[in-house]
């Protein structure tokens, strides 16, 4: 995908491409360089919130898909259950890393935690809404 985006003349860098490449940047950065530091917790929380909100968008898309009964290779049908389980998994991890003992270890205040989740939700949610509008 990166090769296509950099070499193809018709490729457009828009907000959806940022959402596509975000996990490829955030996860390695958070796990390799910032282990046991506040920025590592923030990057992990941003990623988990991104995945949880994306699961909501995927759930809405799966429900709105025209179910013709035919599944093609180019357009596979995804079960809404997959997105519900994915959302539950990522929100469960967010809940786990937001517990008091972990927040003390990483020096995270309640305000920082709430702002991280809220801002990420609004940014990713806004990007998903713009995808639905097109």
Secondary structure by P-SEA (a helix, b strand, c coil): caaaaaccccccccaaaaaaaccccccccccccccccaaaaaaaaaaaaaaaaaaaaaaaaaaaccccccccccbbbbbaaaaaaaaaaaaaaaaaaacaaaaaaacccaaaaaaaaaaaaaaaaaaaaaaaac
